[in-house]
């Protein structure tokens, strides 16, 4: 375990060091497979990974457009299912580049192929629950299974192949309801696809239990967790999400006549985006790598952080819809669905940020919980206010949390991570 008084943890943290050393001696016999593994001295994200993230700018924009087109509970449910599917692709690819060396040409081809498959999925997202359902499902299943199968074959003979064998088992299992759902319509498709994404996420939370392989937790030779690399990848994707808010704000300014109400709405939208960034990076955002290194089980710690970032990014999707609605219609009546997206996005972000804080410090600050309660409690009264006034409420809540964070940190020494046991 890392000594928290001595600074940040090792860049490359493995569980069960003695067992891993024995297996690594055996793995050296595999030659070519071992050469594909990422080296401990390569913790930083590469340009390939940054390039891959660009497709998620379009993916998040497509999800926001789909939710804007159908702001019913059905539309929200469908958007959530598709977000979970696209997030699963990003997660699997981040795990691939955390284990394999992105400088290797064959790994680059795998990532680029995944990027192309994700682009196709994102392009048909607005019609995924309509006429393009089969195309979306086939693209998703092919991307997930194809990438994982090729990675497993490249690592055959090396102990790391088991990590991809577990993923392959669950990708194949989830493929059944994905394809079955694509061949149905309406409610049954939603149920089957929700079952498919739930199976993969629950399996991940349980350590990917796989026949003959068991569970993945505490198997360091399979999952050599680079805390610095994963932390950087999570931060990059969150910034991509904030980029969607900036993009929507800019497009809404361009497409509408400028007036006092819209200028005020733009100020509120930009301030909200800046506050999301500030609250995210405050202490926990810069200590995730240390927390993963100090955790008793770094695999479990990285999974908890992954789910926290999923909730935070999920909050950005309705946030982008809210920004467009408020800038386009700053005055007038606020329908209940609009209130839900304006207040729900920041609330969902705060829930994810609370989980993130727990993953790093083993605690949850009261101001984040209070912020969620205030947003939920104020929702019924918001239908009496114009959209711009409603948007001011989450901005004020976020601002109060940012101020509270700054006051707590003032005059205190830098805090080290203390992940839960």
C-alpha positions, -999 to 999 in steps of 0.1 A, spaced: 0 0 0 13 34 -9 25 56 20 2 86 19 28 108 36 54 102 9 35 117 -20 17 102 -50 15 64 -54 35 44 -80 25 51 -116 18 14 -121 1 -4 -93 -4 -42 -92 -21 -64 -67 -5 -95 -52 30 -85 -62 46 -119 -55 21 -138 -75 25 -113 -104 63 -116 -104 60 -154 -108 35 -151 -136 55 -124 -153 86 -147 -154 63 -172 -172 49 -145 -194 83 -136 -207 82 -170 -225 54 -157 -247 76 -131 -264 54 -113 -289 23 -111 -267 42 -95 -238 56 -69 -263 21 -56 -268 16 -47 -231 18 -11 -220 49 -4 -200 49 11 -165 69 41 -178 40 50 -202 13 63 -178 2 92 -199 -27 91 -223 -15 91 -260 -26 112 -289 -45 81 -302 -66 80 -271 -74 117 -274 -83 112 -310 -106 84 -301 -124 107 -276 -133 131 -303 -161 108 -316 -178 111 -282 -183 148 -288 -206 138 -317 -221 109 -296 -231 132 -267 -245 157 -292 -266 130 -308 -279 119 -274 -288 154 -265 -306 159 -298 -325 127 -293 -336 138 -258 -346 172 -270 -368 157 -297 -386 135 -272 -386 149 -236 -410 123 -223 -401 96 -197 -399 72 -226 -374 95 -244 -353 98 -212 -353 61 -208 -342 55 -243 -315 82 -240 -302 65 -209 -300 31 -225 -281 44 -255 -257 64 -232 -250 33 -212 -242 14 -244 -219 41 -258 -202 45 -223 -196 7 -223 -177 11 -256 -156 39 -242 -149 19 -210 -138 -12 -228 -115 8 -251 -100 27 -221 -93 -7 -205 -77 -19 -237 -53 10 -240 -46 8 -202 -34 -28 -207 -20 -27 -243 5 -3 -257 -12 23 -280 21 28 -298 18 -7 -313 3 -5 -349 -20 -34 -343 -34 -17 -311 -38 15 -331 -59 -4 -357 -81 -18 -330 -88 16 -315 -94 32 -349 -118 4 -358 -136 9 -325 -138 47 -332 -153 40 -366 -179 16 -351 -187 42 -324 -192 69 -351 -217 47 -369 -236 40 -337 -237 77 -328 -249 86 -363 -280 64 -360 -286 71 -323 -317 94 -329 -334 65 -348 -319 36 -327 -354 29 -312 -369 33 -346 -360 21 -381 -322 19 -374 -324 -4 -344 -309 -34 -361 -280 -13 -376 -272 1 -341 -273 -33 -324 -252 -50 -351 -226 -21 -350 -225 -23 -312 -222 -60 -309 -196 -62 -337 -175 -35 -322 -175 -49 -287 -170 -85 -296 -146 -79 -325 -122 -57 -306 -122 -79 -275 -118 -111 -294 -88 -98 -314 -72 -85 -282 -76 -119 -265 -61 -137 -295 -31 -113 -297 -24 -121 -260 -28 -159 -262 -3 -176 -240 0 -146 -217 -19 -143 -184 -34 -110 -195 -56 -128 -221 -79 -138 -192 -89 -101 -187 -102 -100 -223 -117 -135 -221 -140 -123 -192 -151 -93 -213 -157 -114 -243 -179 -138 -223 -201 -110 -211 -202 -92 -245 -214 -124 -261 -240 -129 -234 -253 -94 -238 -253 -97 -276 -284 -120 -274 -308 -94 -260 -292 -67 -282 -300 -86 -314 -333 -99 -301 -344 -64 -292 -334 -50 -326 -357 -75 -342 -387 -62 -321 -403 -28 -318 -416 -5 -291 -416 -15 -255 -400 -50 -260 -369 -34 -276 -365 -11 -247 -368 -39 -222 -344 -62 -240 -318 -35 -245 -321 -24 -209 -315 -60 -199 -284 -62 -221 -267 -31 -207 -277 -40 -171 -261 -74 -175 -228 -59 -185 -228 -32 -158 -238 -56 -130 -212 -81 -142 -185 -54 -141 -195 -44 -106 -193 -80 -95 -158 -84 -110 -168 -100 -143 -175 -135 -129 -168 -160 -158 -171 -198 -159 -137 -215 -152 -121 -181 -146 -139 -168 -115 -140 -131 -106 -114 -105 -116 -109 -87 -83 -75 -89 -68 -60 -105 -99 -32 -80 -105 -15 -100 -132 -46 -97 -154 -55 -61 -146 -23 -41 -141 -40 -8 -131 -22 23 -141 -38 48 -117 -24 79 -134 -35 67 -169 -71 59 -158 -74 91 -139 -63 111 -169 -87 92 -192 -116 99 -169 -107 136 -167 -104 138 -205 -139 123 -211 -154 146 -185 -139 176 -203 -153 162 -236 -187 162 -218 -182 199 -208 -172 206 -244 -207 195 -254 -222 222 -231 -199 248 -247 -208 236 -282 -246 238 -275 -243 272 -259 -223 286 -289 -248 271 -315 -277 285 -296 -262 320 -296 -256 317 -334 -290 305 -343 -311 330 -323 -314 367 -323 -294 383 -295 -315 401 -268 -312 409 -231 -330 377 -221 -308 355 -243 -276 372 -232 -286 366 -196 -293 329 -205 -259 326 -221 -242 340 -190 -261 315 -168 -252 286 -191 -216 294 -192 -214 300 -155 -230 266 -149 -205 249 -172 -176 266 -154 -190 256 -120 -193 220 -130 -157 221 -140 -146 238 -108 -165 214 -85 -152 184 -105 -115 192 -102 -116 204 -65 -92 181 -47 -108 147 -56 -103 154 -93 -66 157 -89 -62 128 -65 -78 99 -83 -45 84 -94 -33 84 -58 -66 69 -45 -64 40 -70 -28 33 -60 -37 34 -22 -68 12 -26 -67 -23 -12 -83 -34 -45 -74 -10 -73 -97 -28 -98 -127 -22 -76 -116 14 -70 -113 21 -107 -148 6 -113 -163 28 -86 -147 58 -102 -159 47 -136 -195 46 -124 -191 80 -107 -179 95 -140 -208 78 -158 -233 97 -135 -215 130 -140 -214 127 -178 -250 115 -177 -259 148 -160 -243 167 -188 -266 153 -214 -298 169 -200 -277 199 -191 -270 205 -228 -307 202 -236 -314 227 -208 -289 252 -221 -304 251 -256 -340 254 -243 -332 283 -219 -312 303 -245 -338 298 -272 -368 304 -249 -356 324 -218 -391 338 -210 -426 324 -210 -440 293 -194 -417 265 -182 -433 230 -189 -426 203 -163 -404 184 -187 -382 215 -190 -380 218 -152 -368 182 -151 -339 186 -175 -329 220 -161 -327 208 -125 -321 171 -131 -288 175 -150 -270 193 -122 -286 170 -96 -274 139 -114 -239 155 -116 -239 161 -79 -248 125 -72 -220 113 -94 -196 138 -78 -205 125 -44 -197 90 -54 -164 103 -68 -156 119 -35 -164 87 -17 -141 68 -40 -112 92 -33 -117 102 3 -142 76 17 -167 104 26 -194 125 11 -196 163 18 -229 175 32 -231 204 8 -234 181 -22 -262 161 -5 -279 194 4 -276 206 -31 -294 175 -45 -321 179 -19 -326 216 -27 -329 210 -64 -354 182 -59 -375 201 -33 -376 233 -55 -388 215 -86 -426 217 -80 -425 255 -76 -404 260 -108 -433 257 -132 -444 291 -119 -411 307 -132 -398 314 -167 -370 291 -179 -343 317 -173 -352 320 -136 -354 282 -133 -319 279 -147 -306 304 -122 -315 280 -93 -290 252 -102 -264 278 -110 -268 293 -75 -267 258 -59 -235 249 -77 -220 283 -69 -227 278 -32 -210 244 -33 -179 258 -50 -177 286 -24 -180 260 4 -152 239 -12 -130 270 -13 -136 279 23 -129 244 36 -96 243 17 -85 278 27 -55 277 50 -54 239 52 -25 217 39 -31 197 7 -52 166 15 -42 131 5 -65 104 -6 -81 80 18 -101 55 -3 -128 33 15 -117 -1 28 
